[in-house]
Amino acid sequence: MIIDTHAHYDDEQFDADREALLGMMQENGIGKIVNASAAISSWDSVIELTRRYPFVYGMIGVHPDEVGGLDEEKLFRMEQLLKEEKIVAVGEIGLDYYWDQESHDVQKKWFVRQLELAEKLGKPVNIHSRDAAADTMEIMREYGKRLRGIIHCYSYSPEMAAEYVKMGYSIGIGGVVTFKNGRKLKETVQEVPIESLVLETDCPYLSPEPNRGKRNSSLNLKYVAATIAELKGITPEEVIQITSENAERIYGI
């Protein structure tokens, strides 16, 4: 059974058919889903999903585009929510210099604080990094060296992926690996051991081929698994089994 290590089923794009869609998952080979929170406003929705669906787990965190809304009071509430039974990670957290919605200093401050919170609670982390390779690595080397987790939606070089793997992190692989212009990610998949890869959607975004441009869901992960299998020279079933074991180990689920 496939594990989707990073989804956003609390997103409004699922409002019309969320229940029906999630009701189809297990019969279609999706064993577990870990739903990430991005904004503070999504925390309660994520908790609700984990309570309603036995196979849905959650993360609590604040995406770098949203950290301007964080303060000490909200960080304290975040700490309390991270103690909920089915909240398995701090995420998604990190740096995003593509959208630049918050200053780099503000992003770095709250990235570090959330990493420190993860260490305090013994939780894994789910890391978002876009156009911020050097700063993310610098912070991770200092504040993430005693943690475990996933580098989500990986978009940098195979060499940097190898550095993260040496630090004990896994690399999140989603729909981009199926794109014709996804050469760098394909190279990363070839270089990184399968024991350090996990499957993810980031749904409703980043649908793989042949559904690129449409709303994404965990049902599309079979296409990601097939592409990884082709790149690794193994079967899709082996990819699903190993990446699911990896996800269960990281998240403790």
PyMOL commands that set and color helices and strands:
alter all, ss='L'
color gray80, all
select helices_A, chain A and resi 12-14+18-23+26-28+40-52+64-69+72-81+104-121+133-143+158-166+175-178+183-191+194-196+218-232+236-251
alter helices_A, ss='H'
color red, helices_A
select strands_A, chain A and resi 2-7+30-35+56-60+87-96+125-130+149-151+169-173+197-199
alter strands_A, ss='S'
color yellow, strands_A
deselect
rebuild
show_as cartoon
